[in-house]
């Protein structure tokens, strides 16, 4: 996993104070990172349009123009002039070289947005919005310098943003680039250094970006085992039996030794799934809430509350005050997996405060951190395009989500995967991280049309994860 930061200003300041580096040196390396990417991916003599702003992000763009001038056909566009000291200094340098400064947008092979960088806190004015719309309509490969113009420090468009094919960010990764609302704009994300290695530039953090290699698959290595060696998951079934069946199927596919659906007898279950009317004596994890409805059988609910068995809670549970009873069980391993609408309901029940889904989505990390400050023992997954997994003060972002998962039943599969790992003895945070990664990696492997994937297709793809080299 990689470190994530809300802001990198304190890291830059450390370079000045501890390493005796200057703003000029950091700027040279920031632009050199972009230059190297362009040189590695585009033929010399390609046309390059750099749209630079008035401040230091614009100065990065001006430096890039100097570094690639003579090798590429560079055009520099300064729609609002230059204002910062560094921008003026860099502009004087490129004038000496004879870099072409144009007075309008020009169709080019490569287009670099260096208008505004990280930390934007005000909305874009009308001229800038118009300019961004015009740039977005240009043909050509689009590169954002540090952060796409228009993306705020919390990751929201203000109210629109540059649509990049790649964002080349400097020094360290920013939280804003991994907000759900930024996903349509950032494209691929590449981090380049500022003259020192990232391990020297970065400081400890409590927010992390998950990578493929962070998954811990429940691979079976020991040969002298039996079904009881891998746990027993009890999935409680309610009004919508299909949800519990999907969770149970996913759990079996992810290595649990036994799965039982607890509920009314059914003749529709796959042969590999057991059923019972009560909680089995040898249960090692419970999955509850998916497809259950809001009318609960008190006997069954009490059997769950009276145990301290690790539990995954999802879906309908977030619409009932019963959730409070579970969250009071501070010695129990608990994983919650709400999607945004469910989280809004959960927030209202717990804190008696109304929030909208749109407000939540614009402040996802903020609300996750507030929740965890009240319930530090609970592991929370706020589902989304970039799901957030959190426990106590630590947050992990899974950036591998896909719109293929925007279909009923995907969350039930995730619950089954988490339940399988809880049943096998994983901690709640490790269960949440590895299950979330498994879901998204399995989705990546699906080769059908983007709109066609079924939850059962994801379950099928889970069986192939061990074949991939996930840890390189």
C-alpha positions as CSV (number, residue, x, y, z in Angstrom):
1,X,0.0,0.0,0.0
2,X,1.0,3.6,-0.5
3,X,0.7,6.6,1.7
4,X,-2.0,9.2,1.1
5,X,-2.0,12.8,2.3
6,X,-4.7,15.5,2.5
7,X,-2.0,18.1,1.6
8,X,1.7,17.9,0.8
9,X,2.7,21.5,1.8
10,X,4.2,20.3,5.0
11,X,6.2,17.7,3.1
12,X,7.6,20.4,0.8
13,X,8.4,22.6,3.8
14,X,10.4,19.7,5.3
15,X,12.5,19.5,2.1
16,X,13.3,23.2,2.4
17,X,14.2,23.0,6.1
18,X,15.8,19.6,6.5
19,X,17.3,18.9,3.0
20,X,18.2,22.5,2.1
21,X,16.3,22.1,-1.2
22,X,14.8,25.1,-2.8
23,X,11.4,25.7,-4.4
24,X,13.2,26.0,-7.7
25,X,14.8,22.5,-7.3
26,X,11.5,20.9,-6.4
27,X,9.8,22.5,-9.4
28,X,12.5,21.3,-11.8
29,X,12.0,17.7,-10.6
30,X,8.2,18.0,-10.7
31,X,8.3,19.1,-14.4
32,X,11.1,16.5,-15.2
33,X,8.7,13.8,-14.0
34,X,6.2,14.9,-16.6
35,X,8.9,15.3,-19.2
36,X,10.1,11.8,-18.7
37,X,6.6,10.4,-19.1
38,X,6.1,12.3,-22.3
39,X,9.5,11.2,-23.7
40,X,8.7,7.6,-22.8
41,X,5.3,7.6,-24.5
42,X,5.3,10.0,-27.4
43,X,7.5,10.3,-30.4
44,X,9.8,13.3,-30.7
45,X,8.4,16.2,-32.8
46,X,4.9,15.5,-31.5
47,X,2.9,18.7,-30.9
48,X,2.6,19.7,-27.2
49,X,0.2,22.3,-25.9
50,X,0.8,23.5,-22.3
51,X,-2.0,25.6,-20.7
52,X,-0.4,27.3,-17.7
53,X,-1.9,29.3,-14.9
54,X,-0.8,32.3,-13.0
55,X,0.8,30.6,-10.0
56,X,3.2,27.8,-9.2
57,X,1.2,25.1,-11.0
58,X,1.5,27.3,-14.1
59,X,5.2,27.6,-13.3
60,X,5.5,23.8,-13.4
61,X,4.0,23.9,-16.9
62,X,6.4,26.7,-18.0
63,X,9.4,24.6,-16.8
64,X,8.0,21.6,-18.8
65,X,7.9,23.8,-21.9
66,X,11.6,24.7,-21.4
67,X,12.6,21.1,-20.8
68,X,10.9,19.7,-23.9
69,X,11.5,22.6,-26.3
70,X,13.6,21.5,-29.2
71,X,12.6,17.9,-28.9
72,X,8.8,18.5,-29.2
73,X,6.8,21.1,-31.0
74,X,6.0,23.0,-27.8
75,X,3.3,25.7,-27.6
76,X,2.7,27.5,-24.3
77,X,-0.6,29.2,-23.7
78,X,-0.9,31.6,-20.7
79,X,-4.6,32.6,-20.8
80,X,-4.4,34.7,-17.6
81,X,-0.7,35.8,-17.7
82,X,1.7,35.0,-14.8
83,X,1.6,36.4,-11.3
84,X,3.6,34.3,-8.8
85,X,7.3,35.0,-8.3
86,X,8.3,31.5,-9.6
87,X,6.0,31.8,-12.6
88,X,7.6,35.1,-13.6
89,X,11.1,33.7,-13.1
90,X,10.3,30.6,-15.3
91,X,8.6,32.8,-17.9
92,X,11.8,34.9,-18.2
93,X,13.8,31.8,-18.8
94,X,11.7,30.4,-21.6
95,X,11.7,33.8,-23.3
96,X,15.5,33.4,-23.7
97,X,15.0,30.1,-25.4
98,X,12.4,31.3,-27.9
99,X,9.6,29.0,-26.8
100,X,6.4,29.7,-28.8
101,X,3.8,31.4,-26.7
102,X,0.3,31.3,-28.3
103,X,-2.8,33.3,-27.7
104,X,-5.4,30.6,-28.2
105,X,-5.9,26.9,-27.8
106,X,-4.4,24.9,-30.6
107,X,-5.1,21.3,-31.6
108,X,-2.2,19.2,-30.4
109,X,-1.1,15.6,-29.9
110,X,-0.5,16.2,-26.1
111,X,-2.3,18.7,-23.9
112,X,-1.0,19.5,-20.5
113,X,-3.3,21.2,-17.9
114,X,-1.1,23.3,-15.5
115,X,-3.7,25.9,-14.6
116,X,-4.5,25.1,-10.9
117,X,-2.9,22.3,-8.8
118,X,-3.7,20.7,-5.4
119,X,-5.4,22.7,-2.7
120,X,-8.0,24.5,-4.8
121,X,-10.6,25.8,-2.3
122,X,-12.7,28.2,-4.4
123,X,-15.0,27.6,-7.3
124,X,-13.7,28.3,-10.8
125,X,-14.7,31.6,-12.2
126,X,-16.7,31.8,-15.5
127,X,-13.7,32.4,-17.8
128,X,-11.8,29.4,-16.3
129,X,-14.9,27.2,-16.6
130,X,-15.3,28.2,-20.2
131,X,-11.6,27.5,-20.8
132,X,-11.7,24.0,-19.2
133,X,-14.8,23.1,-21.3
134,X,-12.9,24.2,-24.4
135,X,-9.8,22.1,-23.4
136,X,-11.9,19.1,-22.7
137,X,-13.4,19.2,-26.2
138,X,-9.9,19.2,-27.8
139,X,-8.6,16.0,-29.3
140,X,-5.3,14.8,-28.0
141,X,-3.9,12.9,-25.0
142,X,-4.5,15.0,-21.8
143,X,-2.2,15.2,-18.9
144,X,-3.0,16.9,-15.6
145,X,-0.1,18.5,-13.7
146,X,-0.4,17.5,-10.0
147,X,-4.2,17.6,-9.9
148,X,-6.8,18.2,-12.7
149,X,-7.9,21.9,-12.7
150,X,-11.2,22.2,-10.9
151,X,-10.8,19.4,-8.4
152,X,-10.9,20.7,-4.9
153,X,-8.8,19.6,-1.9
154,X,-11.7,17.2,-0.9
155,X,-11.9,15.8,-4.4
156,X,-15.1,17.5,-5.7
157,X,-15.3,19.4,-9.1
158,X,-15.8,23.1,-8.7
159,X,-18.2,22.7,-10.5
160,X,-16.4,21.0,-13.4
161,X,-12.9,19.9,-14.0
162,X,-10.2,19.0,-16.6
163,X,-10.7,15.5,-17.8
164,X,-7.3,13.9,-17.8
165,X,-6.1,10.6,-19.4
166,X,-3.3,10.7,-16.7
167,X,-2.7,12.8,-13.7
168,X,1.0,13.2,-12.9
169,X,1.1,14.2,-9.2
170,X,4.2,15.4,-7.4
171,X,6.0,14.2,-4.3
172,X,3.3,12.0,-2.8
173,X,-0.3,10.9,-3.5
174,X,-3.2,13.2,-2.5
175,X,-6.4,12.0,-1.0
176,X,-8.4,14.2,-3.3
177,X,-7.3,12.2,-6.4
178,X,-9.1,9.1,-4.9
179,X,-12.5,10.7,-4.1
180,X,-15.4,9.1,-5.8
181,X,-16.3,12.4,-7.4
182,X,-12.8,12.8,-8.9
183,X,-12.7,9.4,-10.5
184,X,-14.2,10.5,-13.8
185,X,-11.5,13.2,-14.1
186,X,-8.1,11.9,-12.9
187,X,-7.5,9.0,-15.3
188,X,-4.5,7.0,-14.5
189,X,-2.4,8.4,-11.6
190,X,1.4,8.5,-11.6
191,X,3.4,10.0,-8.7
192,X,6.9,11.4,-9.5
193,X,9.5,12.5,-7.0
194,X,10.7,16.0,-6.2
195,X,14.5,15.4,-6.0
196,X,14.5,13.0,-3.1
197,X,13.2,9.4,-2.8
198,X,9.5,9.2,-1.7
199,X,10.6,7.4,1.5
200,X,12.6,10.5,2.4
201,X,10.0,13.0,1.3
202,X,7.1,11.3,3.0
203,X,6.1,11.3,6.7
204,X,4.0,8.8,8.6
205,X,0.3,8.9,7.8
206,X,-2.9,7.1,8.8
207,X,-4.4,7.0,5.3
208,X,-3.3,4.5,2.7
209,X,-4.0,3.5,-0.9
210,X,-4.5,-0.2,-1.4
211,X,-2.7,-2.1,-4.1
212,X,-3.3,-5.5,-5.7
213,X,-0.4,-7.0,-3.6
214,X,-2.1,-6.1,-0.4
215,X,-4.6,-8.9,-0.7
216,X,-4.2,-11.9,1.6
217,X,-5.8,-14.9,-0.1
218,X,-7.0,-17.8,2.0
219,X,-4.7,-20.2,0.2
220,X,-4.6,-23.7,1.5
221,X,-1.0,-24.8,2.1
222,X,-1.3,-27.4,4.9
223,X,-2.3,-30.8,3.5
224,X,-3.6,-32.4,6.7
225,X,-6.8,-30.4,7.1
226,X,-10.6,-31.0,7.0
227,X,-13.7,-28.8,6.5
228,X,-13.7,-27.8,10.1
229,X,-10.2,-26.3,9.7
230,X,-11.6,-23.4,7.7
231,X,-14.5,-22.2,9.8
232,X,-18.3,-22.1,9.6
233,X,-20.2,-19.1,8.4
234,X,-23.9,-18.7,9.3
235,X,-25.8,-16.5,6.9
236,X,-29.1,-15.3,8.2
237,X,-31.9,-15.3,5.6
238,X,-34.9,-13.1,5.5
239,X,-37.5,-11.7,3.0
240,X,-35.2,-11.8,0.0
241,X,-33.6,-15.2,0.1
242,X,-31.6,-14.6,-3.0
243,X,-29.3,-12.2,-1.1
244,X,-28.4,-14.7,1.5
245,X,-27.8,-17.4,-1.2
246,X,-25.4,-15.1,-3.0
247,X,-23.5,-14.4,0.2
248,X,-23.3,-18.1,1.0
249,X,-22.1,-19.0,-2.4
250,X,-19.4,-16.3,-2.3
251,X,-18.2,-17.5,1.1
252,X,-17.8,-21.1,-0.1
253,X,-15.9,-19.8,-3.2
254,X,-13.5,-17.9,-0.8
255,X,-12.5,-20.8,1.2
256,X,-14.8,-21.2,4.2
257,X,-15.2,-24.8,5.2
258,X,-18.9,-24.8,6.0
259,X,-21.7,-22.4,5.2
260,X,-25.2,-22.6,6.6
261,X,-28.2,-20.4,5.8
262,X,-30.2,-19.8,8.9
263,X,-33.9,-19.2,8.3
264,X,-37.1,-20.8,7.0
265,X,-36.5,-24.2,5.2
266,X,-35.9,-23.9,1.5
267,X,-35.6,-26.3,-1.4
268,X,-33.9,-23.7,-3.6
269,X,-30.4,-23.9,-2.1
270,X,-27.3,-25.2,-3.9
271,X,-26.3,-28.6,-2.6
272,X,-23.1,-27.3,-1.1
273,X,-25.0,-24.9,1.3
274,X,-26.5,-26.3,4.5
275,X,-29.6,-24.9,6.2
276,X,-30.8,-24.6,9.8
277,X,-33.6,-22.9,11.7
278,X,-31.1,-21.7,14.4
279,X,-27.5,-20.7,14.8
280,X,-25.3,-23.7,14.4
281,X,-23.2,-24.6,17.6
282,X,-19.9,-24.5,15.7
283,X,-20.4,-21.2,13.9
284,X,-17.2,-19.1,13.7
285,X,-18.7,-16.0,11.9
286,X,-22.1,-14.6,11.1
287,X,-23.5,-12.6,8.1
288,X,-26.6,-10.7,8.9
289,X,-28.8,-8.0,7.2
290,X,-28.6,-8.7,3.5
291,X,-32.1,-9.2,2.1
292,X,-33.5,-9.5,5.6
293,X,-36.1,-6.8,5.5
294,X,-37.1,-4.7,8.4
295,X,-39.4,-7.2,10.3
296,X,-37.1,-9.3,12.5
297,X,-37.7,-12.6,14.2
298,X,-36.8,-11.6,17.8
299,X,-35.7,-15.2,18.6
300,X,-33.1,-15.3,15.8
301,X,-32.0,-11.7,16.4
302,X,-31.4,-12.4,20.1
303,X,-29.4,-15.5,19.2
304,X,-27.1,-13.3,17.3
305,X,-26.9,-10.6,19.9
306,X,-26.3,-13.1,22.7
307,X,-23.1,-14.4,20.9
308,X,-19.7,-12.7,20.6
309,X,-19.0,-14.4,17.3
310,X,-17.4,-12.1,14.6
311,X,-20.1,-10.6,12.4
312,X,-20.5,-8.8,9.1
313,X,-23.6,-6.5,9.0
314,X,-25.0,-5.2,5.7
315,X,-28.0,-3.8,3.9
316,X,-31.3,-3.7,5.8
317,X,-29.7,-3.6,9.2
318,X,-28.8,0.1,8.5
319,X,-32.4,1.1,8.5
320,X,-33.4,-0.1,12.0
321,X,-32.4,1.0,15.5
322,X,-31.3,-2.6,16.1
323,X,-27.9,-1.5,14.7
324,X,-27.3,0.4,18.0
325,X,-27.5,-2.9,20.0
326,X,-24.7,-4.4,17.8
327,X,-22.5,-1.4,18.0
328,X,-22.6,-1.5,21.8
329,X,-20.8,-4.9,21.7
330,X,-17.3,-3.3,21.8
331,X,-15.5,-6.6,22.4
332,X,-16.9,-8.2,19.2
333,X,-15.3,-8.2,15.8
334,X,-17.8,-6.2,13.7
335,X,-17.7,-5.2,10.0
336,X,-20.2,-2.8,8.5
337,X,-20.6,-2.5,4.7
338,X,-23.1,0.3,3.9
339,X,-23.4,1.9,0.5
340,X,-24.0,5.7,0.6
341,X,-27.8,5.7,1.0
342,X,-27.4,3.1,3.8
343,X,-24.7,5.1,5.5
344,X,-27.0,8.2,5.5
345,X,-29.7,6.2,7.3
346,X,-27.1,4.8,9.7
347,X,-25.9,8.3,10.5
348,X,-29.4,9.5,11.3
349,X,-30.1,6.5,13.6
350,X,-26.8,6.9,15.5
351,X,-26.4,10.7,15.7
352,X,-29.9,12.0,15.0
353,X,-28.6,14.2,12.2
354,X,-29.9,14.4,8.6
355,X,-27.3,14.4,5.8
356,X,-27.9,13.9,2.1
357,X,-26.2,11.3,-0.1
358,X,-24.7,14.1,-2.2
359,X,-23.2,15.8,0.9
360,X,-21.8,12.5,2.1
361,X,-20.3,11.8,-1.3
362,X,-18.5,15.2,-1.2
363,X,-17.1,14.5,2.2
364,X,-16.7,10.7,2.4
365,X,-13.4,10.6,4.3
366,X,-14.6,13.2,6.7
367,X,-17.7,11.2,7.7
368,X,-15.9,7.9,7.8
369,X,-13.3,9.4,10.2
370,X,-16.1,10.9,12.4
371,X,-17.9,7.5,12.5
372,X,-14.7,5.8,13.5
373,X,-13.9,8.3,16.2
374,X,-17.2,7.2,17.9
375,X,-16.8,3.5,17.2
376,X,-13.1,2.8,17.0
377,X,-13.5,-0.9,17.4
378,X,-15.8,-1.3,14.4
379,X,-14.5,-1.9,10.9
380,X,-16.4,0.2,8.3
381,X,-16.5,-0.2,4.5
382,X,-18.2,2.8,2.9
383,X,-18.8,1.3,-0.6
384,X,-18.4,3.3,-3.7
385,X,-16.3,3.8,-6.8
386,X,-13.3,4.0,-4.5
387,X,-14.4,2.2,-1.4
388,X,-13.1,3.4,2.0
389,X,-12.2,0.8,4.6
390,X,-11.5,2.2,8.1
391,X,-10.9,1.2,11.7
392,X,-10.1,3.6,14.5
393,X,-7.8,6.3,13.0
394,X,-6.7,4.3,9.9
395,X,-8.3,4.6,6.5
396,X,-7.6,2.5,3.4
397,X,-8.9,3.4,0.0
398,X,-9.5,0.7,-2.6
399,X,-9.2,2.5,-6.0
400,X,-10.0,-0.6,-8.1
401,X,-13.8,-0.3,-8.2
402,X,-15.7,-0.6,-11.4
403,X,-19.1,0.4,-12.7
404,X,-19.6,-3.3,-13.6
405,X,-20.4,-3.7,-9.9
406,X,-23.3,-1.3,-10.1
407,X,-25.9,-4.1,-10.0
408,X,-28.0,-5.7,-7.3
409,X,-26.3,-8.5,-5.5
410,X,-22.7,-7.2,-5.7
411,X,-22.9,-6.1,-2.1
412,X,-24.2,-9.5,-1.0
413,X,-21.1,-11.1,-2.7
414,X,-18.8,-8.8,-0.8
415,X,-20.6,-9.7,2.5
416,X,-20.0,-13.4,1.8
417,X,-16.3,-12.8,1.0
418,X,-15.9,-10.9,4.3
419,X,-17.8,-13.5,6.2
420,X,-15.6,-16.3,4.7
421,X,-12.4,-14.6,6.0
422,X,-13.9,-13.8,9.4
423,X,-14.9,-17.4,9.7
424,X,-11.4,-18.5,8.9
425,X,-9.9,-16.4,11.6
426,X,-8.9,-13.2,9.8
427,X,-9.1,-10.0,11.8
428,X,-12.0,-7.7,10.9
429,X,-9.8,-5.2,9.2
430,X,-7.8,-7.8,7.2
431,X,-11.1,-9.5,6.2
432,X,-12.5,-6.2,5.0
433,X,-9.4,-5.2,3.0
434,X,-8.8,-8.6,1.4
435,X,-12.5,-9.2,0.6
436,X,-12.8,-5.7,-1.0
437,X,-9.7,-6.3,-3.1
438,X,-10.9,-9.8,-4.1
439,X,-14.3,-8.4,-5.3
440,X,-12.7,-5.7,-7.4
441,X,-9.9,-7.9,-8.8
442,X,-12.4,-10.6,-9.7
443,X,-14.4,-7.9,-11.5
444,X,-11.4,-6.9,-13.5
445,X,-11.0,-10.4,-14.7
446,X,-14.6,-10.6,-16.1
447,X,-14.4,-10.5,-19.9
448,X,-18.0,-9.9,-20.8
449,X,-19.7,-6.7,-21.8
450,X,-19.4,-3.8,-19.2
451,X,-23.2,-4.0,-18.6
452,X,-23.6,-7.8,-18.5
453,X,-21.7,-9.0,-15.3
454,X,-23.9,-10.8,-12.8
455,X,-23.0,-11.3,-9.1
456,X,-22.6,-15.0,-9.9
457,X,-20.0,-14.1,-12.6
458,X,-18.0,-12.3,-9.8
459,X,-18.2,-15.4,-7.7
460,X,-17.0,-17.5,-10.6
461,X,-14.0,-15.2,-11.1
462,X,-13.0,-15.5,-7.4
463,X,-11.8,-19.0,-8.1
464,X,-9.1,-17.7,-10.4
465,X,-7.4,-15.1,-8.2
466,X,-4.8,-17.5,-7.0
467,X,-3.7,-18.0,-10.6
468,X,-2.7,-14.4,-10.9
469,X,0.6,-13.0,-9.8
470,X,-1.0,-10.6,-7.3
471,X,2.1,-10.0,-5.1
472,X,4.6,-8.7,-7.6
